[in-house]
Amino acid sequence: MKISPRSQKMASVIQQLLPALVEKILTPNQIGFLSITAVEIAGDLGMADIFVDAIGAPAGWIRHLEKISPKLEHEIARELKLRRKMIFRWKRDGGPLHAKKMESLMQE
């Protein structure tokens, strides 16, 4: 995605707002303890890739996020006073898993 200064600023605001919104809708039993590691927004502000990781999450926890995505999109658009809501794409952050693999390889 093309990154503009405006999209970077919006990404940081969305990264701050999303955890509270998700916490209002979903419980830790559904998604575990969620961490939003990064948000990347397209230059036209139409799509956002949200990188997440969860501790103690049940199988299929990302589906819960996809299910409530329209509500979150609406709330973010309302909060930021956007004319149109953007589409959220939830992506699992592989950074912590990759770090654990590298650590185990170095110990061998």
Summary of the structure (lengths in Angstrom):
residues: 108
radius of gyration: 15.1
end to end distance: 37.9
largest distance: 54.2
contacts: 285
relative contact order: 0.18
helix: 54%
strand: 22%
